[in-house]
Amino acid sequence: MQKAIFLVAAMLAALVTAATQVSALPLVRLAQADAIHRGEGRSALATSDYVKSTLMSDKFEIAAARIAQEKSRNSDVQRFAQMTIQDRGATSDELTGILKQNAFAFTPPAELDDEHAAMVRELGNTPATDFDRHYIQQQIDAHQSALRVQYAYVRGGRDQVLRQYAAETAPKIRTQLELARKLFSAMSRIASRAH
């Protein structure tokens, strides 16, 4: 019996590990596919790709949070959504200010790309009974992707000012990621008690 439980636990751990390494979020694919130069045995994210990924991530998280504010009846989820709107709005404003101040030739995206827009539509169409868990899982995935993008630029980005911004932004994203994980865990415990 213990051997069977251990085997199931090991299989679940392997699935979770695989799922977190292969994210469906476009940001991860962008960060991986658009690493254009090699240095010291590691890929570095191009500055324009870093900026685009960061701003798109913020824009996506804000759009999803606005839907959560409308659809969620869970006060913790609504507080998380409000914090996301404030924090991601602040990081976007800061990055946009850095771009203007340092005369970067980059125009921030006006709208979500097709893949992120589809995820927002999917979230908006999620039934109320499944909404909170779906939103928080989506936010966990988004924050993990955003964190990977920040770390990639800290490690190998070419622009020093943006590397500093990435280094200062990563802990903020990590804090929100941990909060999202705690919310998801609490919702999972409540759901398991209900069954």
N, C-alpha and C positions, 0 to 999 in steps of 0.2 A: 504494500500500500504506500509506504513512504517513498519507495523507488518510483512509483507511478506519479506521485505528487511532485517529486523532484524533477522528473522528466517533463511534466507539463510546465512547471515553473521555468525550466531551462528553455523550453521552446518559446514560451511567452517572452522571456528576456531577449531571446534572439530576434523575435519578430519586432519588439519595441526598438531594439538597437537598429535593425535594418530600416524600420520606418522613419526613424529620426535622421538617418544618414541619407535617405533618398526622399527629399522633400518635394512635394508637388508645387511648391510656391515658385513662381517665375523668378523671384529675386535670387534664389540660389542658383538656378540655371544660368541666369545672366552673369552672376559673379563667377561661376565656374567657366562658362563658355567664353567670356570676354577678357580673360586674363591674357594680356597680349605680349608681355615681355617676361623673360626668365632671368633670374638672378640668384646666385648662390643656392641653386637647387630647389628654389621654390617659385611659385607663380605669384605675380603681383597684379593687383587689380588696377586697370587703367584709371586715371583720375576722372575722366568723363563718365566712365561706367560706374565708378564709385558714387559720384554725385547723383547720377540718374537713379541708381539703385536706392540710395538713401532717401531721396525726395519721393520716389515712387512708394517706398515702404511707408513713409510717414503719411502720404496721401491715402494709401490703402487703409492703414490702421485708423485714421480719422474717419473715413467714409464708413467703415464697418462699425466703429464706435457710435456714430450718429444713428445707425440702424438699431444698435443695441439700446440706445437711450429711448427709442420709440417702442421697441418690441418687448424688451425684458421687463419682467415684473419683480425681479430679484434686485434688492437694493444694493447688494455687494457688486453685482454685475454692472449695474448702472453707475456706481461710484468708480469702478474700474474703467468703464467707458469714458466718463468725464475726465478722469486722470489721463487717459490715453489722448483725448482731444487736446488737453492743455499741454501735456509733455511733448507730444509729437508736433503740435503746432509751434511750440517754442524751439524745438530742435530744427524744424524746417526754416523758421524765421532766422535762426542763428546761422544756418548754413547759407541761406540766401544772402544774408548780410555779408558773410565772408566772401561769397562769390562776387558781389558788387564791389566790396572794398578792395579786393585784390584783382579786379578787372579780369575775371575769368570769362572766357568767351563761351558761355553756356546759358541756354534758355531753359529754365525749369519747365517740366511738363505741365501743361495746363489741365490735363485730364488724366485719369487712370488709363493705363494701357489695356488692351483687350482682355488679357488674362486676368488682371486684377479686377477689372470691371465685371467680368463673369463671376468671380468669387463674391463680389459685393451683391450682385443680383441673386446668386444662390443663397447667400445669407438672408437677404430680404424675403426670399420665398420659403425659408425654413419654417415649418410649423411651430407654433408657440410652445408646444410640449417639448420640442427638441432644441429650441433656439439657444438657450443659455449655454448648454454643453457644446453645441456646434460653434457658437461665437467664441467661447473661451478656447476651445481646441484650435480654432483658426488663428486666434491671437497667439497662442503658444507657438504654433508653426511660424507665424509671421515674425515674432520676436526672436526666435532661434535663427531664422534666416537673416534678419537685420543685424543680429549680433555677429554672425559669421562674416557679413560684409564689413562691419566695423573692424573686427579683428584682422581681416585680410588686408585692409588698408593700413592699419597701424603697423603691421609686419612689413609691408612692402610697397606702400604708396609712395609716389614720387614727390608730392607736394607736402612740405613740412607743416604748413598752416593747417591743411586738411588732415594730416596725420594727427596733429594735436587735437583737432576737433573730434576725430574718430576716437581717440584715446579718452576724451572727456565724455563722449556720448555713450560709449559702450557700457559703463556702469549704470547709467540711467536705464538703458534697455534691459540690462540684466536684472535690475530691481523689478521692473514691470514683468519680466518673464517669470521671476520667482513668485510674484503675486498671482499671476495667471495660473501657474502650476498649483498653488495653494487653493485657489478658487475651484479649479477643476477637481482636485483631490477631494475637497469638501463636498462638491456636488456629486461626485462618484460615491462617496460614503453614504450620503443621503439617499441616492438612487438605489444602492444595494440594500439598504434597510427597508426600503419600500417594497422590495420584491421578496 
